[in-house]
Amino acid sequence: MKKKKLRMGHVLAYLFLISGILITVFPFLWMILTSLKSQTEAIRVPPTIFPAKLIFENYVTVFEKIPFARMYLNTIISAVVTILGHLVICSMAAYAFARLKFPGRNVIFMLLLAVLMIPSSLFILPQYLIVQKLGLLNTIVALFLPNLFSAFGTFLLRQFFMSLPDELEDAARLDGCSRFMIYARIMLPLIRSGLAALGIITLRFAWNDLMWPLIVNTSTHKMTLSAGLSYLQGQRWADYPAMMAGAVMAVLPLLVLFIVFQKQFIEGIAMSGIKG
């Protein structure tokens, strides 16, 4: 009887997990299938799941209607610079908060965490005014300049630095290492999983950012993918197959990178709270 109950419990657990997977994956599958449909099939009511004929021309249409290749390049540049900024600046700040003792450290760190409690939309106006004063509107720099640092990234990496033993720094100082050498050559290599997790989180944020590029840039040649795809939707008509084709091509790099670095990402998130 106990074995039967255990087996039923396992079956129910597997059914629940499979249902969750199907609910999660279905929107992505629907996006792929819609990208291969005609416009008539895409807006048909009731909807059809599988296209009657695979139309790969939708992927060509994206490049014809908008400068998709240029938007792809803009997105890559913005994402790479944003990731580098987060990894360098946030790791330096996290190391200072975790390993250095200076007056007001805890107070400053609490003020930094308070930024996480404020909705990001409240920062849009001051950020826009700063970019405008710098004369950077309609430029690639405007896409990533306000996003080179984050309070979350500092908090995440601080947890990793705090988990490292103090004896490492003591031994390095005895060997004549400077504070920067300890940070760069000893501490950073030991938090690779945290850096990988922060890099993937930052990449997802930078790649999917929609509102900020639409605010600071008006030229389609200075847009990112998420903002550029909105140009395929008009006031009264939208080319849904082309939009879905562009979305498929836009999301593929994120899927590939997550599959490659999923071990580091999961390990980084799991270990971020091992020491408070």
PyRosetta script that sets phi, psi and omega in degrees:
from pyrosetta import init, pose_from_sequence

init()
pose = pose_from_sequence("MKKKKLRMGHVLAYLFLISGILITVFPFLWMILTSLKSQTEAIRVPPTIFPAKLIFENYVTVFEKIPFARMYLNTIISAVVTILGHLVICSMAAYAFARLKFPGRNVIFMLLLAVLMIPSSLFILPQYLIVQKLGLLNTIVALFLPNLFSAFGTFLLRQFFMSLPDELEDAARLDGCSRFMIYARIMLPLIRSGLAALGIITLRFAWNDLMWPLIVNTSTHKMTLSAGLSYLQGQRWADYPAMMAGAVMAVLPLLVLFIVFQKQFIEGIAMSGIKG")
pose.set_psi(1, -42.3)
pose.set_omega(1, 179.4)
pose.set_phi(2, -63.7)
pose.set_psi(2, -40.9)
pose.set_omega(2, 179.2)
pose.set_phi(3, -63.8)
pose.set_psi(3, -39.8)
pose.set_omega(3, 178.5)
pose.set_phi(4, -64.2)
pose.set_psi(4, -40.2)
pose.set_omega(4, 178.3)
pose.set_phi(5, -64.9)
pose.set_psi(5, -40.8)
pose.set_omega(5, 178.3)
pose.set_phi(6, -63.9)
pose.set_psi(6, -42.4)
pose.set_omega(6, 179.5)
pose.set_phi(7, -64.6)
pose.set_psi(7, -41.9)
pose.set_omega(7, 177.8)
pose.set_phi(8, -63.5)
pose.set_psi(8, -38.2)
pose.set_omega(8, 177.6)
pose.set_phi(9, -64.1)
pose.set_psi(9, -41.2)
pose.set_omega(9, 177.6)
pose.set_phi(10, -64.7)
pose.set_psi(10, -41.9)
pose.set_omega(10, -180.0)
pose.set_phi(11, -62.4)
pose.set_psi(11, -45.1)
pose.set_omega(11, 179.4)
pose.set_phi(12, -64.5)
pose.set_psi(12, -38.6)
pose.set_omega(12, 178.4)
pose.set_phi(13, -64.2)
pose.set_psi(13, -43.6)
pose.set_omega(13, 179.4)
pose.set_phi(14, -65.6)
pose.set_psi(14, -40.7)
pose.set_omega(14, 177.7)
pose.set_phi(15, -62.1)
pose.set_psi(15, -40.6)
pose.set_omega(15, 178.7)
pose.set_phi(16, -64.5)
pose.set_psi(16, -43.7)
pose.set_omega(16, -179.7)
pose.set_phi(17, -67.0)
pose.set_psi(17, -40.6)
pose.set_omega(17, 178.9)
pose.set_phi(18, -64.7)
pose.set_psi(18, -39.6)
pose.set_omega(18, 177.3)
pose.set_phi(19, -62.1)
pose.set_psi(19, -42.1)
pose.set_omega(19, 177.5)
pose.set_phi(20, -62.5)
pose.set_psi(20, -39.9)
pose.set_omega(20, 178.7)
pose.set_phi(21, -64.1)
pose.set_psi(21, -44.0)
pose.set_omega(21, -179.6)
pose.set_phi(22, -63.1)
pose.set_psi(22, -41.3)
pose.set_omega(22, 179.0)
pose.set_phi(23, -64.6)
pose.set_psi(23, -36.7)
pose.set_omega(23, -178.7)
pose.set_phi(24, -73.5)
pose.set_psi(24, -40.6)
pose.set_omega(24, -173.9)
pose.set_phi(25, -82.8)
pose.set_psi(25, -24.8)
pose.set_omega(25, -174.2)
pose.set_phi(26, -56.2)
pose.set_psi(26, -45.5)
pose.set_omega(26, 179.0)
pose.set_phi(27, -58.7)
pose.set_psi(27, -37.5)
pose.set_omega(27, 179.0)
pose.set_phi(28, -68.1)
pose.set_psi(28, -41.7)
pose.set_omega(28, 177.5)
pose.set_phi(29, -64.8)
pose.set_psi(29, -38.8)
pose.set_omega(29, 178.4)
pose.set_phi(30, -64.0)
pose.set_psi(30, -37.7)
pose.set_omega(30, 177.8)
pose.set_phi(31, -62.5)
pose.set_psi(31, -43.6)
pose.set_omega(31, 179.6)
pose.set_phi(32, -65.5)
pose.set_psi(32, -45.7)
pose.set_omega(32, -179.4)
pose.set_phi(33, -64.3)
pose.set_psi(33, -39.5)
pose.set_omega(33, 179.1)
pose.set_phi(34, -66.5)
pose.set_psi(34, -33.1)
pose.set_omega(34, 179.4)
pose.set_phi(35, -66.7)
pose.set_psi(35, -14.7)
pose.set_omega(35, -179.8)
pose.set_phi(36, -106.7)
pose.set_psi(36, 9.0)
pose.set_omega(36, -179.5)
pose.set_phi(37, -99.3)
pose.set_psi(37, 168.6)
pose.set_omega(37, 169.5)
pose.set_phi(38, -84.0)
pose.set_psi(38, 167.0)
pose.set_omega(38, 179.7)
pose.set_phi(39, -62.2)
pose.set_psi(39, -36.2)
pose.set_omega(39, 179.9)
pose.set_phi(40, -64.5)
pose.set_psi(40, -44.3)
pose.set_omega(40, 178.7)
pose.set_phi(41, -67.1)
pose.set_psi(41, -34.5)
pose.set_omega(41, -176.8)
pose.set_phi(42, -66.6)
pose.set_psi(42, -30.3)
pose.set_omega(42, -176.9)
pose.set_phi(43, -108.1)
pose.set_psi(43, 9.6)
pose.set_omega(43, -177.1)
pose.set_phi(44, -68.5)
pose.set_psi(44, 142.7)
pose.set_omega(44, 176.0)
pose.set_phi(45, -126.5)
pose.set_psi(45, 122.6)
pose.set_omega(45, -1.8)
pose.set_phi(46, -69.6)
pose.set_psi(46, 154.5)
pose.set_omega(46, -174.1)
pose.set_phi(47, -70.5)
pose.set_psi(47, 151.9)
pose.set_omega(47, 174.6)
pose.set_phi(48, -103.7)
pose.set_psi(48, 138.3)
pose.set_omega(48, -176.6)
pose.set_phi(49, -79.8)
pose.set_psi(49, -52.9)
pose.set_omega(49, -176.4)
pose.set_phi(50, -101.0)
pose.set_psi(50, 137.7)
pose.set_omega(50, 178.9)
pose.set_phi(51, -70.8)
pose.set_psi(51, 145.1)
pose.set_omega(51, 177.3)
pose.set_phi(52, -68.0)
pose.set_psi(52, -33.0)
pose.set_omega(52, 178.7)
pose.set_phi(53, -142.9)
pose.set_psi(53, 132.6)
pose.set_omega(53, -179.3)
pose.set_phi(54, -73.8)
pose.set_psi(54, 120.1)
pose.set_omega(54, -177.2)
pose.set_phi(55, -111.7)
pose.set_psi(55, 95.3)
pose.set_omega(55, -179.3)
pose.set_phi(56, -80.3)
pose.set_psi(56, -8.1)
pose.set_omega(56, 179.3)
pose.set_phi(57, -64.7)
pose.set_psi(57, -18.0)
pose.set_omega(57, 178.7)
pose.set_phi(58, -61.6)
pose.set_psi(58, -31.6)
pose.set_omega(58, 179.3)
pose.set_phi(59, -71.3)
pose.set_psi(59, -29.5)
pose.set_omega(59, 176.2)
pose.set_phi(60, -76.1)
pose.set_psi(60, -35.0)
pose.set_omega(60, -178.7)
pose.set_phi(61, -60.5)
pose.set_psi(61, -35.2)
pose.set_omega(61, 179.8)
pose.set_phi(62, -58.6)
pose.set_psi(62, -43.4)
pose.set_omega(62, -179.1)
pose.set_phi(63, -71.3)
pose.set_psi(63, -24.5)
pose.set_omega(63, -179.8)
pose.set_phi(64, -80.9)
pose.set_psi(64, -34.9)
pose.set_omega(64, -174.6)
pose.set_phi(65, -86.5)
pose.set_psi(65, -31.5)
pose.set_omega(65, 179.7)
pose.set_phi(66, -135.8)
pose.set_psi(66, 156.6)
pose.set_omega(66, 175.9)
pose.set_phi(67, -74.0)
pose.set_psi(67, 71.2)
pose.set_omega(67, -171.9)
pose.set_phi(68, -63.8)
pose.set_psi(68, -40.7)
pose.set_omega(68, -179.6)
pose.set_phi(69, -62.8)
pose.set_psi(69, -42.0)
pose.set_omega(69, 177.4)
pose.set_phi(70, -64.5)
pose.set_psi(70, -39.6)
pose.set_omega(70, 177.8)
pose.set_phi(71, -64.7)
pose.set_psi(71, -37.2)
pose.set_omega(71, 177.3)
pose.set_phi(72, -61.9)
pose.set_psi(72, -44.7)
pose.set_omega(72, 179.2)
pose.set_phi(73, -64.4)
pose.set_psi(73, -42.2)
pose.set_omega(73, 177.9)
pose.set_phi(74, -60.5)
pose.set_psi(74, -41.6)
pose.set_omega(74, -179.9)
pose.set_phi(75, -65.3)
pose.set_psi(75, -41.4)
pose.set_omega(75, 179.4)
pose.set_phi(76, -64.2)
pose.set_psi(76, -45.1)
pose.set_omega(76, 179.5)
pose.set_phi(77, -61.6)
pose.set_psi(77, -47.9)
pose.set_omega(77, -179.4)
pose.set_phi(78, -61.8)
pose.set_psi(78, -43.0)
pose.set_omega(78, -178.4)
pose.set_phi(79, -67.4)
pose.set_psi(79, -43.6)
pose.set_omega(79, -178.5)
pose.set_phi(80, -64.1)
pose.set_psi(80, -46.2)
pose.set_omega(80, 179.8)
pose.set_phi(81, -65.3)
pose.set_psi(81, -40.1)
pose.set_omega(81, 178.6)
pose.set_phi(82, -63.1)
pose.set_psi(82, -42.9)
pose.set_omega(82, 179.2)
pose.set_phi(83, -63.4)
pose.set_psi(83, -46.1)
pose.set_omega(83, 179.3)
pose.set_phi(84, -61.6)
pose.set_psi(84, -41.6)
pose.set_omega(84, 178.4)
pose.set_phi(85, -61.7)
pose.set_psi(85, -43.7)
pose.set_omega(85, 179.0)
pose.set_phi(86, -64.0)
pose.set_psi(86, -46.4)
pose.set_omega(86, -176.5)
pose.set_phi(87, -64.1)
pose.set_psi(87, -40.1)
pose.set_omega(87, -177.2)
pose.set_phi(88, -78.6)
pose.set_psi(88, -55.8)
pose.set_omega(88, -174.1)
pose.set_phi(89, -69.2)
pose.set_psi(89, -45.9)
pose.set_omega(89, -179.0)
pose.set_phi(90, -66.0)
pose.set_psi(90, -36.7)
pose.set_omega(90, 179.2)
pose.set_phi(91, -68.0)
pose.set_psi(91, -38.3)
pose.set_omega(91, 176.5)
pose.set_phi(92, -64.0)
pose.set_psi(92, -46.8)
pose.set_omega(92, 179.5)
pose.set_phi(93, -64.5)
pose.set_psi(93, -40.8)
pose.set_omega(93, 179.7)
pose.set_phi(94, -64.3)
pose.set_psi(94, -40.5)
pose.set_omega(94, 178.4)
pose.set_phi(95, -63.7)
pose.set_psi(95, -40.9)
pose.set_omega(95, 179.2)
pose.set_phi(96, -63.4)
pose.set_psi(96, -44.3)
pose.set_omega(96, -178.6)
pose.set_phi(97, -70.4)
pose.set_psi(97, -29.7)
pose.set_omega(97, -174.8)
pose.set_phi(98, -89.1)
pose.set_psi(98, -36.8)
pose.set_omega(98, -169.4)
pose.set_phi(99, -115.9)
pose.set_psi(99, -18.2)
pose.set_omega(99, -179.0)
pose.set_phi(100, -100.2)
pose.set_psi(100, 143.6)
pose.set_omega(100, 177.5)
pose.set_phi(101, -110.4)
pose.set_psi(101, 115.3)
pose.set_omega(101, 179.6)
pose.set_phi(102, -143.4)
pose.set_psi(102, 156.1)
pose.set_omega(102, -176.4)
pose.set_phi(103, -60.3)
pose.set_psi(103, 134.0)
pose.set_omega(103, 177.3)
pose.set_phi(104, 77.7)
pose.set_psi(104, 15.9)
pose.set_omega(104, -177.1)
pose.set_phi(105, -59.6)
pose.set_psi(105, -49.0)
pose.set_omega(105, -177.1)
pose.set_phi(106, -67.5)
pose.set_psi(106, -37.0)
pose.set_omega(106, 179.4)
pose.set_phi(107, -65.1)
pose.set_psi(107, -45.5)
pose.set_omega(107, 179.6)
pose.set_phi(108, -63.2)
pose.set_psi(108, -39.3)
pose.set_omega(108, -179.6)
pose.set_phi(109, -67.4)
pose.set_psi(109, -37.8)
pose.set_omega(109, 177.0)
pose.set_phi(110, -65.2)
pose.set_psi(110, -38.6)
pose.set_omega(110, 176.2)
pose.set_phi(111, -64.3)
pose.set_psi(111, -36.2)
pose.set_omega(111, 177.2)
pose.set_phi(112, -64.4)
pose.set_psi(112, -42.6)
pose.set_omega(112, 178.8)
pose.set_phi(113, -67.2)
pose.set_psi(113, -28.0)
pose.set_omega(113, 179.0)
pose.set_phi(114, -63.0)
pose.set_psi(114, -24.5)
pose.set_omega(114, 177.7)
pose.set_phi(115, -62.6)
pose.set_psi(115, -31.1)
pose.set_omega(115, 179.6)
pose.set_phi(116, -67.3)
pose.set_psi(116, -20.8)
pose.set_omega(116, -179.5)
pose.set_phi(117, -83.6)
pose.set_psi(117, -10.9)
pose.set_omega(117, -177.0)
pose.set_phi(118, -94.6)
pose.set_psi(118, 130.3)
pose.set_omega(118, 177.7)
pose.set_phi(119, -57.4)
pose.set_psi(119, 135.8)
pose.set_omega(119, -176.9)
pose.set_phi(120, -62.8)
pose.set_psi(120, -24.3)
pose.set_omega(120, -179.7)
pose.set_phi(121, -64.7)
pose.set_psi(121, -23.7)
pose.set_omega(121, 179.4)
pose.set_phi(122, -71.6)
pose.set_psi(122, -18.3)
pose.set_omega(122, -179.4)
pose.set_phi(123, -88.5)
pose.set_psi(123, -8.0)
pose.set_omega(123, -173.7)
pose.set_phi(124, -64.0)
pose.set_psi(124, -46.7)
pose.set_omega(124, -177.5)
pose.set_phi(125, -63.4)
pose.set_psi(125, -50.6)
pose.set_omega(125, 177.8)
pose.set_phi(126, -62.9)
pose.set_psi(126, -36.2)
pose.set_omega(126, 177.6)
pose.set_phi(127, -65.0)
pose.set_psi(127, -40.6)
pose.set_omega(127, 178.4)
pose.set_phi(128, -63.5)
pose.set_psi(128, -42.8)
pose.set_omega(128, 179.9)
pose.set_phi(129, -63.9)
pose.set_psi(129, -37.4)
pose.set_omega(129, 178.1)
pose.set_phi(130, -65.1)
pose.set_psi(130, -46.9)
pose.set_omega(130, 179.6)
pose.set_phi(131, -63.1)
pose.set_psi(131, -38.3)
pose.set_omega(131, 178.8)
pose.set_phi(132, -64.8)
pose.set_psi(132, -44.2)
pose.set_omega(132, 179.4)
pose.set_phi(133, -62.8)
pose.set_psi(133, -32.0)
pose.set_omega(133, 178.9)
pose.set_phi(134, -80.1)
pose.set_psi(134, -6.4)
pose.set_omega(134, -179.6)
pose.set_phi(135, 69.8)
pose.set_psi(135, 34.7)
pose.set_omega(135, -175.2)
pose.set_phi(136, -109.8)
pose.set_psi(136, 11.7)
pose.set_omega(136, 177.0)
pose.set_phi(137, -64.9)
pose.set_psi(137, 145.2)
pose.set_omega(137, -177.1)
pose.set_phi(138, 60.0)
pose.set_psi(138, 41.9)
pose.set_omega(138, 175.3)
pose.set_phi(139, -132.4)
pose.set_psi(139, 162.2)
pose.set_omega(139, 176.6)
pose.set_phi(140, -68.3)
pose.set_psi(140, -34.2)
pose.set_omega(140, -178.6)
pose.set_phi(141, -61.1)
pose.set_psi(141, -34.9)
pose.set_omega(141, -179.3)
pose.set_phi(142, -63.4)
pose.set_psi(142, -22.7)
pose.set_omega(142, -178.4)
pose.set_phi(143, -69.1)
pose.set_psi(143, -36.6)
pose.set_omega(143, -173.0)
pose.set_phi(144, -115.2)
pose.set_psi(144, -11.5)
pose.set_omega(144, -174.5)
pose.set_phi(145, -56.9)
pose.set_psi(145, -46.8)
pose.set_omega(145, -178.9)
pose.set_phi(146, -74.5)
pose.set_psi(146, -7.7)
pose.set_omega(146, -172.7)
pose.set_phi(147, -110.3)
pose.set_psi(147, 19.9)
pose.set_omega(147, -177.1)
pose.set_phi(148, -79.6)
pose.set_psi(148, -6.8)
pose.set_omega(148, -178.6)
pose.set_phi(149, -145.5)
pose.set_psi(149, 148.9)
pose.set_omega(149, 177.5)
pose.set_phi(150, -146.1)
pose.set_psi(150, 144.3)
pose.set_omega(150, 177.2)
pose.set_phi(151, -67.9)
pose.set_psi(151, -34.9)
pose.set_omega(151, 179.4)
pose.set_phi(152, -64.3)
pose.set_psi(152, -43.6)
pose.set_omega(152, 179.1)
pose.set_phi(153, -62.2)
pose.set_psi(153, -38.6)
pose.set_omega(153, 177.5)
pose.set_phi(154, -64.5)
pose.set_psi(154, -44.1)
pose.set_omega(154, 179.1)
pose.set_phi(155, -63.2)
pose.set_psi(155, -43.8)
pose.set_omega(155, -178.0)
pose.set_phi(156, -61.0)
pose.set_psi(156, -49.6)
pose.set_omega(156, -177.9)
pose.set_phi(157, -71.8)
pose.set_psi(157, -28.6)
pose.set_omega(157, 177.0)
pose.set_phi(158, -60.5)
pose.set_psi(158, -38.5)
pose.set_omega(158, 179.2)
pose.set_phi(159, -62.1)
pose.set_psi(159, -37.2)
pose.set_omega(159, 179.0)
pose.set_phi(160, -70.0)
pose.set_psi(160, -44.4)
pose.set_omega(160, 179.7)
pose.set_phi(161, -62.3)
pose.set_psi(161, -36.9)
pose.set_omega(161, -179.8)
pose.set_phi(162, -69.5)
pose.set_psi(162, -20.9)
pose.set_omega(162, -179.8)
pose.set_phi(163, -81.2)
pose.set_psi(163, -12.1)
pose.set_omega(163, -178.7)
pose.set_phi(164, -81.7)
pose.set_psi(164, 141.9)
pose.set_omega(164, -178.1)
pose.set_phi(165, -69.9)
pose.set_psi(165, 146.8)
pose.set_omega(165, 179.5)
pose.set_phi(166, -67.3)
pose.set_psi(166, -23.0)
pose.set_omega(166, -177.8)
pose.set_phi(167, -62.5)
pose.set_psi(167, -27.2)
pose.set_omega(167, 178.2)
pose.set_phi(168, -62.4)
pose.set_psi(168, -45.2)
pose.set_omega(168, 179.5)
pose.set_phi(169, -68.7)
pose.set_psi(169, -39.4)
pose.set_omega(169, 179.7)
pose.set_phi(170, -61.8)
pose.set_psi(170, -43.7)
pose.set_omega(170, 179.0)
pose.set_phi(171, -65.5)
pose.set_psi(171, -38.6)
pose.set_omega(171, 179.8)
pose.set_phi(172, -67.2)
pose.set_psi(172, -37.9)
pose.set_omega(172, 178.6)
pose.set_phi(173, -67.2)
pose.set_psi(173, -36.3)
pose.set_omega(173, 177.1)
pose.set_phi(174, -65.0)
pose.set_psi(174, -29.7)
pose.set_omega(174, 177.9)
pose.set_phi(175, -82.4)
pose.set_psi(175, -0.6)
pose.set_omega(175, 176.1)
pose.set_phi(176, 92.4)
pose.set_psi(176, 14.6)
pose.set_omega(176, 179.7)
pose.set_phi(177, -75.6)
pose.set_psi(177, 140.5)
pose.set_omega(177, 174.4)
pose.set_phi(178, -78.3)
pose.set_psi(178, 170.8)
pose.set_omega(178, -179.5)
pose.set_phi(179, -62.0)
pose.set_psi(179, -40.3)
pose.set_omega(179, -179.4)
pose.set_phi(180, -68.6)
pose.set_psi(180, -37.0)
pose.set_omega(180, 177.9)
pose.set_phi(181, -65.4)
pose.set_psi(181, -37.8)
pose.set_omega(181, 177.1)
pose.set_phi(182, -62.4)
pose.set_psi(182, -43.7)
pose.set_omega(182, 179.9)
pose.set_phi(183, -64.7)
pose.set_psi(183, -48.0)
pose.set_omega(183, -170.8)
pose.set_phi(184, -80.5)
pose.set_psi(184, -39.0)
pose.set_omega(184, -171.6)
pose.set_phi(185, -99.1)
pose.set_psi(185, -20.1)
pose.set_omega(185, -175.9)
pose.set_phi(186, -113.4)
pose.set_psi(186, -51.9)
pose.set_omega(186, -173.8)
pose.set_phi(187, -75.5)
pose.set_psi(187, -46.7)
pose.set_omega(187, -177.3)
pose.set_phi(188, -58.9)
pose.set_psi(188, -45.4)
pose.set_omega(188, 179.3)
pose.set_phi(189, -61.2)
pose.set_psi(189, -23.6)
pose.set_omega(189, -177.9)
pose.set_phi(190, -82.6)
pose.set_psi(190, -10.3)
pose.set_omega(190, 179.6)
pose.set_phi(191, -117.5)
pose.set_psi(191, 35.1)
pose.set_omega(191, -178.7)
pose.set_phi(192, -58.2)
pose.set_psi(192, -39.9)
pose.set_omega(192, -179.2)
pose.set_phi(193, -64.4)
pose.set_psi(193, -37.5)
pose.set_omega(193, 177.1)
pose.set_phi(194, -67.1)
pose.set_psi(194, -41.0)
pose.set_omega(194, 177.5)
pose.set_phi(195, -64.0)
pose.set_psi(195, -39.4)
pose.set_omega(195, 178.7)
pose.set_phi(196, -65.4)
pose.set_psi(196, -41.9)
pose.set_omega(196, 178.6)
pose.set_phi(197, -63.3)
pose.set_psi(197, -45.2)
pose.set_omega(197, 179.1)
pose.set_phi(198, -64.2)
pose.set_psi(198, -38.5)
pose.set_omega(198, 178.7)
pose.set_phi(199, -62.4)
pose.set_psi(199, -42.3)
pose.set_omega(199, -179.5)
pose.set_phi(200, -69.3)
pose.set_psi(200, -41.8)
pose.set_omega(200, 178.4)
pose.set_phi(201, -62.7)
pose.set_psi(201, -43.2)
pose.set_omega(201, 179.7)
pose.set_phi(202, -66.6)
pose.set_psi(202, -38.7)
pose.set_omega(202, 177.9)
pose.set_phi(203, -61.2)
pose.set_psi(203, -44.0)
pose.set_omega(203, 179.3)
pose.set_phi(204, -62.1)
pose.set_psi(204, -42.1)
pose.set_omega(204, 179.7)
pose.set_phi(205, -65.9)
pose.set_psi(205, -47.4)
pose.set_omega(205, -177.1)
pose.set_phi(206, -68.2)
pose.set_psi(206, -36.1)
pose.set_omega(206, -177.6)
pose.set_phi(207, -71.4)
pose.set_psi(207, -33.3)
pose.set_omega(207, -174.9)
pose.set_phi(208, -99.8)
pose.set_psi(208, 2.9)
pose.set_omega(208, -177.1)
pose.set_phi(209, -62.4)
pose.set_psi(209, 127.0)
pose.set_omega(209, -175.7)
pose.set_phi(210, -114.7)
pose.set_psi(210, -48.9)
pose.set_omega(210, -170.7)
pose.set_phi(211, -68.8)
pose.set_psi(211, -46.7)
pose.set_omega(211, -174.7)
pose.set_phi(212, -62.2)
pose.set_psi(212, -45.9)
pose.set_omega(212, 177.1)
pose.set_phi(213, -60.4)
pose.set_psi(213, -35.3)
pose.set_omega(213, 178.8)
pose.set_phi(214, -68.7)
pose.set_psi(214, -26.1)
pose.set_omega(214, -177.8)
pose.set_phi(215, -82.5)
pose.set_psi(215, -45.2)
pose.set_omega(215, -172.2)
pose.set_phi(216, -88.7)
pose.set_psi(216, -18.3)
pose.set_omega(216, -177.8)
pose.set_phi(217, -126.5)
pose.set_psi(217, 140.5)
pose.set_omega(217, 176.1)
pose.set_phi(218, -115.9)
pose.set_psi(218, -17.0)
pose.set_omega(218, 179.4)
pose.set_phi(219, -82.8)
pose.set_psi(219, 134.4)
pose.set_omega(219, 179.1)
pose.set_phi(220, -65.5)
pose.set_psi(220, -25.1)
pose.set_omega(220, 179.5)
pose.set_phi(221, -77.5)
pose.set_psi(221, -5.7)
pose.set_omega(221, 177.3)
pose.set_phi(222, -114.5)
pose.set_psi(222, 11.4)
pose.set_omega(222, -177.5)
pose.set_phi(223, -89.4)
pose.set_psi(223, 159.0)
pose.set_omega(223, 171.0)
pose.set_phi(224, -95.5)
pose.set_psi(224, 176.4)
pose.set_omega(224, -174.6)
pose.set_phi(225, -63.1)
pose.set_psi(225, -49.1)
pose.set_omega(225, -175.9)
pose.set_phi(226, -61.1)
pose.set_psi(226, -39.3)
pose.set_omega(226, 178.2)
pose.set_phi(227, -77.2)
pose.set_psi(227, -36.4)
pose.set_omega(227, -177.7)
pose.set_phi(228, -67.1)
pose.set_psi(228, -34.0)
pose.set_omega(228, -179.9)
pose.set_phi(229, -65.8)
pose.set_psi(229, -22.2)
pose.set_omega(229, 178.7)
pose.set_phi(230, -67.2)
pose.set_psi(230, -18.6)
pose.set_omega(230, 178.3)
pose.set_phi(231, -72.2)
pose.set_psi(231, -12.3)
pose.set_omega(231, 176.2)
pose.set_phi(232, -81.0)
pose.set_psi(232, -5.0)
pose.set_omega(232, 179.9)
pose.set_phi(233, -111.8)
pose.set_psi(233, 117.2)
pose.set_omega(233, 177.8)
pose.set_phi(234, -91.7)
pose.set_psi(234, -172.5)
pose.set_omega(234, 179.8)
pose.set_phi(235, -72.8)
pose.set_psi(235, -35.1)
pose.set_omega(235, -176.5)
pose.set_phi(236, -119.8)
pose.set_psi(236, -7.3)
pose.set_omega(236, -175.5)
pose.set_phi(237, -149.4)
pose.set_psi(237, 143.1)
pose.set_omega(237, 179.4)
pose.set_phi(238, -138.5)
pose.set_psi(238, 137.2)
pose.set_omega(238, 177.7)
pose.set_phi(239, -88.6)
pose.set_psi(239, 85.1)
pose.set_omega(239, -174.3)
pose.set_phi(240, -64.0)
pose.set_psi(240, -42.4)
pose.set_omega(240, 176.8)
pose.set_phi(241, -59.4)
pose.set_psi(241, -41.4)
pose.set_omega(241, 178.0)
pose.set_phi(242, -66.9)
pose.set_psi(242, -39.1)
pose.set_omega(242, 177.3)
pose.set_phi(243, -61.8)
pose.set_psi(243, -43.5)
pose.set_omega(243, 179.8)
pose.set_phi(244, -69.1)
pose.set_psi(244, -34.5)
pose.set_omega(244, 176.4)
pose.set_phi(245, -64.0)
pose.set_psi(245, -43.6)
pose.set_omega(245, 176.8)
pose.set_phi(246, -64.5)
pose.set_psi(246, -38.0)
pose.set_omega(246, 178.9)
pose.set_phi(247, -65.8)
pose.set_psi(247, -38.5)
pose.set_omega(247, 177.7)
pose.set_phi(248, -61.9)
pose.set_psi(248, -47.1)
pose.set_omega(248, -180.0)
pose.set_phi(249, -67.3)
pose.set_psi(249, -28.9)
pose.set_omega(249, -179.4)
pose.set_phi(250, -75.0)
pose.set_psi(250, -33.1)
pose.set_omega(250, -174.1)
pose.set_phi(251, -88.4)
pose.set_psi(251, -15.7)
pose.set_omega(251, -176.5)
pose.set_phi(252, -58.7)
pose.set_psi(252, -45.1)
pose.set_omega(252, 179.4)
pose.set_phi(253, -59.2)
pose.set_psi(253, -36.8)
pose.set_omega(253, 179.1)
pose.set_phi(254, -65.3)
pose.set_psi(254, -41.1)
pose.set_omega(254, 178.9)
pose.set_phi(255, -64.7)
pose.set_psi(255, -43.1)
pose.set_omega(255, -179.1)
pose.set_phi(256, -63.8)
pose.set_psi(256, -46.2)
pose.set_omega(256, -179.1)
pose.set_phi(257, -65.0)
pose.set_psi(257, -38.5)
pose.set_omega(257, 178.7)
pose.set_phi(258, -66.7)
pose.set_psi(258, -39.5)
pose.set_omega(258, 178.8)
pose.set_phi(259, -63.8)
pose.set_psi(259, -39.7)
pose.set_omega(259, -178.7)
pose.set_phi(260, -70.0)
pose.set_psi(260, -41.9)
pose.set_omega(260, -173.2)
pose.set_phi(261, -109.8)
pose.set_psi(261, 23.0)
pose.set_omega(261, -176.5)
pose.set_phi(262, -65.4)
pose.set_psi(262, -33.1)
pose.set_omega(262, 179.0)
pose.set_phi(263, -62.9)
pose.set_psi(263, -47.6)
pose.set_omega(263, 179.5)
pose.set_phi(264, -65.8)
pose.set_psi(264, -37.3)
pose.set_omega(264, -179.1)
pose.set_phi(265, -65.0)
pose.set_psi(265, -49.3)
pose.set_omega(265, -179.3)
pose.set_phi(266, -65.4)
pose.set_psi(266, -41.0)
pose.set_omega(266, 178.9)
pose.set_phi(267, -64.6)
pose.set_psi(267, -39.3)
pose.set_omega(267, -179.6)
pose.set_phi(268, -65.6)
pose.set_psi(268, -43.2)
pose.set_omega(268, 179.2)
pose.set_phi(269, -67.8)
pose.set_psi(269, -39.6)
pose.set_omega(269, -177.3)
pose.set_phi(270, -67.8)
pose.set_psi(270, -33.4)
pose.set_omega(270, -175.5)
pose.set_phi(271, -94.4)
pose.set_psi(271, 0.5)
pose.set_omega(271, -174.7)
pose.set_phi(272, -68.2)
pose.set_psi(272, -18.7)
pose.set_omega(272, -178.0)
pose.set_phi(273, -117.0)
pose.set_psi(273, 27.3)
pose.set_omega(273, -176.0)
pose.set_phi(274, -73.4)
pose.set_psi(274, -18.5)
pose.set_omega(274, 177.8)
pose.set_phi(275, -148.4)
pose.set_psi(275, 128.0)
pose.set_omega(275, -178.5)
pose.set_phi(276, -87.7)
pose.dump_pdb("model.pdb")
